[in-house]
Amino acid sequence: MFFADRLQKIKESPTLALSALVNNLKAQGQDIIDFGVGEPSFNTPDFVKSAGVNAIQSNMTRYTPVDGTASLKDVIIKKFQRDNNLTYNRKQITVGTGAKQVIFNAMMATLNADDEVIIPTPYWVSYPDMVQVAEGVPIFIECSQKNNFKLNAEDLEKAITKKTKWLILNSPSNPTGMIYTEDELRKIANVLLKNEHVWVLTDDIYEHLVYDGKKFFNILNVEPKLYDRTLVLNGVSKSHAMTGWRIGFGAGSEDLIKNISKIQSHSTSNPSSISQEASRVALEGDMNFFEEWREAYVRRRDLAFSILSQSKYLNVIKPDGAFYIFANSEKALNLKTPNGAFIQNDSDLCKYILEEGKVGVVPGSAFGSPNHFRISYVADDKIVKEGCERIVGVLNKLI
């Protein structure tokens, strides 16, 4: 075969595939509500957009250092100190074309063949594939709804072997929206302290999307002794509605960051100079605008939860953050559609919801947790209401 064997290990991003399908149906004139996309419905704040325009007009359009400009790194350092009480220097900061690239680079820079990476399920869809491209082995720990889809320390301890290199944590979580508490993180940290060969990648991209008076904790806030073997991931995509600007960043040990930069220097080189400048202004500016966004997310979450909870075929828990609901749909399996087709798995169910209800949702199997589906409640209230009512309506038609 001409194509590399590694391609057999990975799959197309299910969320992007669904988005493409939904867009195709919309182009055909169908009235489709898309609950699959994981990006804010709000526009990038005007002061950030102006910064991007000013960057172009000021001719900030040339190569920058591979892993980010000094001015952006300085603002990221201030962000970590201000928001997370974490201290870094420039050599400990890397800027990539989205947080996804930083994770990918970290895996490529650290994994040898058969090194293991522990990934709690449900997980963000790209974690396992990035591990496998880097020739690592994803080790999944199932996190049940009874435990609010969160990893417990006992299961982590059982999963660690001599080959374990990383643990990936994501809080608030995509796809569940659940948040690790200070106590939960402390128990996980205690296991890691006993296993000094295991590093932690903490994906904090939804850090600001926390509701109901809950508080965000990074594992380093709980256990600073893990500082030298923790990579902290963040970005501006969710906090400032800048998904298309493609800027993410990471903070960690100088050696790790240097080797991440080495990988990036031979792939994409620097992120967009224009996006970097806009991100600098975003991170330096105040976030007063975000309170209105947060209120809207809470309102939409509560609306979606109240409607979906009415279905006898769904078991849902109210998320603490992010903008997703991860619904347990086991009770809908092995039923028949009005056309007589059997719903054998979550993919069948999501296909039925799309074809019959004209609503795009993502199967739980894409996140390593079959018999669930994820909705993203980022649309305006009217669309969230209509979409959830459509889902409940078509589920009620199952026989």
C-alpha positions as CSV (number, residue, x, y, z in Angstrom):
1,M,0.0,0.0,0.0
2,F,1.1,3.5,-0.7
3,F,-0.4,5.0,2.5
4,A,1.1,4.7,5.9
5,D,0.1,1.9,8.2
6,R,-0.6,4.4,11.0
7,L,-3.7,5.6,9.2
8,Q,-5.3,2.2,10.0
9,K,-5.2,3.2,13.7
10,I,-7.0,6.5,13.5
11,K,-10.4,7.7,12.3
12,E,-11.8,10.9,11.0
13,S,-13.0,13.2,13.7
14,P,-16.6,12.2,14.3
15,T,-17.7,15.7,15.3
16,L,-16.2,17.2,12.2
17,A,-17.8,14.5,10.1
18,L,-21.2,15.2,11.6
19,S,-20.8,18.9,11.0
20,A,-20.0,18.2,7.3
21,L,-23.0,16.0,7.0
22,V,-25.3,18.6,8.7
23,N,-24.0,21.3,6.4
24,N,-24.6,19.2,3.4
25,L,-28.2,18.6,4.4
26,K,-28.7,22.3,5.1
27,A,-27.3,23.0,1.6
28,Q,-30.0,20.7,0.2
29,G,-32.6,23.0,1.9
30,Q,-33.4,20.7,4.9
31,D,-34.3,22.3,8.2
32,I,-31.5,20.9,10.3
33,I,-30.6,21.9,13.9
34,D,-27.0,21.2,14.6
35,F,-26.2,20.2,18.1
36,G,-23.0,18.6,17.1
37,V,-20.6,21.6,16.8
38,G,-18.5,22.4,19.9
39,E,-17.9,26.1,19.5
40,P,-19.5,29.2,21.0
41,S,-22.5,30.7,19.2
42,F,-21.2,34.2,20.1
43,N,-19.0,36.3,17.9
44,T,-15.4,37.2,18.8
45,P,-15.5,40.4,20.9
46,D,-15.1,43.6,18.9
47,F,-12.0,44.7,20.7
48,V,-10.3,41.4,19.7
49,K,-11.4,41.7,16.1
50,S,-10.1,45.3,16.0
51,A,-6.7,44.0,17.2
52,G,-6.6,41.5,14.4
53,V,-7.3,44.3,11.8
54,N,-4.7,46.5,13.4
55,A,-2.2,43.7,13.3
56,I,-2.7,43.5,9.5
57,Q,-2.6,47.2,9.0
58,S,0.6,47.4,11.1
59,N,2.2,44.8,8.9
60,M,2.5,42.2,11.6
61,T,2.3,39.6,8.9
62,R,5.7,38.0,8.9
63,Y,7.2,34.9,10.6
64,T,7.3,34.9,14.3
65,P,9.3,32.7,16.7
66,V,8.2,29.1,16.1
67,D,6.3,28.7,19.5
68,G,5.0,32.2,19.8
69,T,5.9,35.9,20.1
70,A,7.5,37.2,23.3
71,S,4.7,39.6,23.8
72,L,2.0,36.9,23.6
73,K,4.0,34.6,25.9
74,D,4.3,37.4,28.5
75,V,0.5,37.9,28.5
76,I,0.0,34.1,28.8
77,I,2.4,34.1,31.8
78,K,0.3,36.8,33.4
79,K,-2.9,34.9,32.6
80,F,-1.6,31.8,34.4
81,Q,-0.5,33.9,37.4
82,R,-3.8,35.8,37.5
83,D,-6.3,33.1,36.9
84,N,-4.5,30.0,38.2
85,N,-1.9,31.1,40.6
86,L,0.7,29.3,38.5
87,T,4.2,30.8,37.7
88,Y,6.1,30.2,34.5
89,N,8.8,31.9,32.4
90,R,8.9,32.3,28.6
91,K,10.9,29.1,28.1
92,Q,8.0,27.2,29.7
93,I,5.3,28.5,27.3
94,T,4.5,27.2,23.8
95,V,1.9,28.6,21.5
96,G,0.3,26.4,18.8
97,T,-2.3,26.5,16.1
98,G,-5.0,25.6,18.5
99,A,-4.7,23.6,21.8
100,K,-5.1,20.5,19.7
101,Q,-1.7,21.1,18.0
102,V,0.0,21.5,21.4
103,I,-1.4,18.2,22.6
104,F,-0.4,16.5,19.3
105,N,3.2,17.9,19.6
106,A,3.4,16.8,23.2
107,M,2.6,13.2,22.2
108,M,5.0,13.3,19.3
109,A,7.7,14.7,21.5
110,T,7.4,12.2,24.3
111,L,5.9,8.9,23.2
112,N,7.9,5.9,22.1
113,A,6.3,2.8,20.6
114,D,4.0,1.1,23.1
115,D,4.2,3.9,25.7
116,E,0.8,4.1,27.5
117,V,-1.4,7.1,27.9
118,I,-4.3,6.8,30.4
119,I,-7.5,8.4,29.0
120,P,-10.7,8.4,31.2
121,T,-13.9,7.8,29.2
122,P,-15.8,9.5,28.0
123,Y,-13.0,11.5,26.3
124,W,-12.6,14.2,23.8
125,V,-12.6,12.5,20.4
126,S,-9.0,13.4,19.4
127,Y,-7.1,12.2,22.4
128,P,-6.8,8.5,21.5
129,D,-6.0,9.1,17.8
130,M,-3.2,11.6,18.7
131,V,-1.7,9.0,21.0
132,Q,-1.8,6.3,18.3
133,V,-0.3,8.5,15.6
134,A,2.6,9.0,18.0
135,E,2.8,5.1,18.3
136,G,1.5,5.2,21.9
137,V,-1.2,3.0,23.4
138,P,-4.3,4.6,24.8
139,I,-5.4,2.9,28.0
140,F,-9.1,3.7,28.7
141,I,-10.6,3.8,32.2
142,E,-14.4,3.7,32.0
143,C,-16.0,6.5,34.2
144,S,-19.6,5.7,34.8
145,Q,-22.6,8.1,35.1
146,K,-22.8,6.9,38.8
147,N,-19.5,8.8,39.4
148,N,-20.6,11.7,37.2
149,F,-18.3,10.5,34.4
150,K,-15.2,11.2,36.5
151,L,-12.1,9.2,37.1
152,N,-11.6,7.9,40.7
153,A,-8.2,7.4,42.2
154,E,-8.6,3.6,42.8
155,D,-9.2,2.9,39.1
156,L,-6.3,5.1,38.2
157,E,-3.9,3.3,40.5
158,K,-4.9,-0.1,39.0
159,A,-4.3,1.2,35.4
160,I,-0.8,2.5,35.9
161,T,2.0,0.2,34.7
162,K,5.7,0.7,34.0
163,K,4.8,1.7,30.5
164,T,2.5,4.5,31.6
165,K,3.8,7.9,30.5
166,W,0.8,10.3,30.6
167,L,-2.6,10.8,32.3
168,I,-4.9,13.1,30.4
169,L,-7.4,15.1,32.5
170,N,-10.1,17.4,31.0
171,S,-12.1,19.6,33.3
172,P,-14.7,21.0,32.6
173,S,-15.1,18.0,30.4
174,N,-15.9,17.6,26.8
175,P,-18.4,15.7,26.3
176,T,-19.9,15.6,29.8
177,G,-19.5,19.1,31.2
178,M,-18.5,17.7,34.6
179,I,-15.9,19.3,36.8
180,Y,-13.4,17.7,39.1
181,T,-13.6,19.0,42.6
182,E,-10.6,19.9,44.8
183,D,-11.0,16.7,46.8
184,E,-11.3,14.5,43.7
185,L,-8.1,16.1,42.2
186,R,-6.3,15.6,45.5
187,K,-7.0,11.9,45.5
188,I,-5.8,11.6,41.9
189,A,-2.7,13.6,42.7
190,N,-1.9,11.3,45.6
191,V,-1.7,8.4,43.2
192,L,0.5,10.3,40.9
193,L,2.9,11.3,43.6
194,K,3.5,7.6,44.2
195,N,4.2,7.0,40.5
196,E,6.9,9.5,39.6
197,H,7.2,8.3,36.0
198,V,3.7,9.4,35.1
199,W,3.1,12.9,33.7
200,V,-0.2,14.8,33.6
201,L,-1.7,16.6,30.7
202,T,-4.5,18.8,32.0
203,D,-6.8,20.2,29.3
204,D,-8.3,23.4,30.8
205,I,-9.8,24.8,27.6
206,Y,-13.3,25.2,29.2
207,E,-11.9,26.8,32.4
208,H,-14.2,29.8,32.3
209,L,-17.3,27.9,31.5
210,V,-18.2,27.0,35.1
211,Y,-21.7,27.4,36.6
212,D,-23.8,27.3,39.7
213,G,-21.1,28.7,42.0
214,K,-18.7,25.9,41.2
215,K,-15.0,26.6,41.3
216,F,-12.4,25.5,38.7
217,F,-9.3,23.8,40.1
218,N,-6.2,22.8,38.2
219,I,-4.4,19.8,39.6
220,L,-1.4,22.0,40.3
221,N,-3.6,24.2,42.5
222,V,-4.2,21.1,44.6
223,E,-0.7,19.5,44.4
224,P,2.2,21.8,43.4
225,K,4.7,18.9,43.7
226,L,3.4,17.8,40.3
227,Y,4.6,21.0,38.7
228,D,7.7,19.6,36.9
229,R,5.7,16.8,35.2
230,T,2.5,18.6,34.3
231,L,1.6,20.2,30.9
232,V,-1.2,22.7,31.3
233,L,-3.3,23.3,28.1
234,N,-5.5,26.3,27.4
235,G,-6.4,28.7,24.7
236,V,-8.8,31.5,23.5
237,S,-11.2,29.4,21.4
238,K,-13.9,28.9,24.0
239,S,-13.3,31.8,26.3
240,H,-13.3,34.4,23.6
241,A,-15.2,32.7,20.8
242,M,-12.0,32.5,18.7
243,T,-12.2,28.9,17.3
244,G,-11.3,30.0,13.8
245,W,-8.3,32.1,14.9
246,R,-6.5,28.8,15.9
247,I,-4.5,29.8,18.9
248,G,-3.9,27.5,21.9
249,F,-1.1,27.4,24.4
250,G,0.6,25.1,26.9
251,A,2.9,25.5,29.9
252,G,5.3,23.0,31.3
253,S,8.9,22.1,32.0
254,E,11.5,23.9,29.9
255,D,12.7,20.6,28.4
256,L,9.2,19.5,27.4
257,I,8.4,22.9,25.8
258,K,11.8,22.9,23.9
259,N,11.0,19.5,22.4
260,I,7.4,20.5,21.6
261,S,8.9,23.5,19.7
262,K,11.3,21.2,17.9
263,I,8.3,19.2,16.5
264,Q,6.4,22.3,15.6
265,S,9.4,23.8,13.8
266,H,9.3,21.0,11.2
267,S,5.5,20.9,10.8
268,T,3.6,24.2,10.8
269,S,6.2,26.5,12.3
270,N,4.7,29.6,14.0
271,P,0.9,30.1,14.5
272,S,-0.6,33.0,12.5
273,S,1.1,36.3,13.5
274,I,-2.2,38.1,13.2
275,S,-4.0,35.6,15.4
276,Q,-1.3,35.8,18.0
277,E,-1.6,39.6,18.3
278,A,-5.4,39.3,18.6
279,S,-5.0,36.7,21.3
280,R,-2.5,38.9,23.1
281,V,-5.1,41.6,23.3
282,A,-7.9,39.1,24.2
283,L,-5.9,37.7,27.2
284,E,-4.8,41.2,28.3
285,G,-8.3,42.7,28.1
286,D,-11.1,42.3,30.7
287,M,-13.7,39.6,30.4
288,N,-16.8,41.6,31.4
289,F,-18.4,40.4,28.2
290,F,-18.2,36.8,29.4
291,E,-20.8,37.2,32.2
292,E,-23.5,37.7,29.6
293,W,-22.3,34.6,27.8
294,R,-22.2,32.6,31.0
295,E,-25.8,33.6,31.8
296,A,-26.9,32.5,28.4
297,Y,-25.1,29.2,28.6
298,V,-26.7,28.5,32.0
299,R,-30.1,29.4,30.7
300,R,-29.7,27.2,27.7
301,R,-28.3,24.3,29.7
302,D,-31.3,24.5,32.1
303,L,-33.7,24.6,29.2
304,A,-32.1,21.6,27.4
305,F,-31.9,19.6,30.6
306,S,-35.5,20.3,31.5
307,I,-36.8,19.1,28.1
308,L,-34.5,16.1,27.7
309,S,-35.3,14.9,31.2
310,Q,-38.9,14.5,30.2
311,S,-38.1,11.6,27.9
312,K,-38.6,8.1,29.4
313,Y,-35.8,6.9,27.1
314,L,-33.1,9.3,28.4
315,N,-31.2,9.5,31.6
316,V,-29.4,12.9,31.9
317,I,-27.4,14.7,34.6
318,K,-27.0,18.4,34.8
319,P,-23.5,19.4,33.8
320,D,-21.4,21.8,35.9
321,G,-19.7,23.6,33.0
322,A,-18.7,23.6,29.3
323,F,-21.7,23.6,26.9
324,Y,-22.6,20.0,26.5
325,I,-25.1,17.5,27.8
326,F,-24.2,13.8,27.6
327,A,-27.4,11.8,27.6
328,N,-27.6,8.2,28.5
329,S,-29.9,6.6,25.8
330,E,-29.7,2.9,26.7
331,K,-33.5,2.6,27.1
332,A,-33.9,3.5,23.4
333,L,-31.9,0.6,22.2
334,N,-33.5,-2.5,20.7
335,L,-36.6,-0.5,19.9
336,K,-38.0,0.0,16.4
337,T,-38.5,3.2,14.4
338,P,-41.9,3.9,12.9
339,N,-40.5,2.5,9.7
340,G,-39.6,-0.8,11.4
341,A,-35.8,-0.4,11.6
342,F,-34.2,-1.6,14.8
343,I,-32.1,0.8,16.9
344,Q,-29.2,-1.5,17.7
345,N,-26.7,1.1,19.0
346,D,-26.1,4.8,19.6
347,S,-25.1,5.4,16.0
348,D,-28.4,4.0,14.8
349,L,-30.2,6.2,17.3
350,C,-28.3,9.4,16.2
351,K,-29.0,8.6,12.6
352,Y,-32.7,8.2,13.4
353,I,-32.7,11.5,15.3
354,L,-31.1,13.2,12.3
355,E,-33.3,11.7,9.6
356,E,-36.6,11.8,11.5
357,G,-36.1,14.8,13.8
358,K,-33.7,16.8,11.7
359,V,-31.3,17.3,14.7
360,G,-27.6,16.5,14.5
361,V,-26.2,14.9,17.7
362,V,-22.9,13.0,18.2
363,P,-23.0,9.3,19.2
364,G,-21.4,8.5,22.6
365,S,-19.3,5.8,21.0
366,A,-17.2,8.6,19.4
367,F,-16.2,9.6,22.9
368,G,-15.6,6.0,24.1
369,S,-18.9,5.7,25.9
370,P,-21.5,3.8,23.7
371,N,-25.2,4.1,24.4
372,H,-25.1,7.9,24.9
373,F,-25.2,11.0,22.7
374,R,-23.8,14.5,23.1
375,I,-25.7,17.7,22.4
376,S,-24.0,21.1,22.3
377,Y,-26.4,23.7,23.6
378,V,-24.6,26.8,22.2
379,A,-27.4,27.9,19.9
380,D,-29.9,30.6,20.9
381,D,-32.7,29.7,23.3
382,K,-35.4,29.3,20.7
383,I,-33.2,26.8,18.7
384,V,-32.2,24.9,21.8
385,K,-35.8,24.5,22.8
386,E,-37.0,23.4,19.4
387,G,-34.1,21.0,18.9
388,C,-34.6,19.3,22.3
389,E,-38.3,19.1,21.7
390,R,-37.7,17.4,18.3
391,I,-35.4,14.9,20.0
392,V,-37.9,14.0,22.7
393,G,-40.7,13.9,20.0
394,V,-38.9,11.4,17.8
395,L,-37.9,9.2,20.7
396,N,-41.6,9.0,21.7
397,K,-42.3,7.5,18.3
398,L,-40.1,4.5,19.0
399,I,-41.9,1.2,19.4
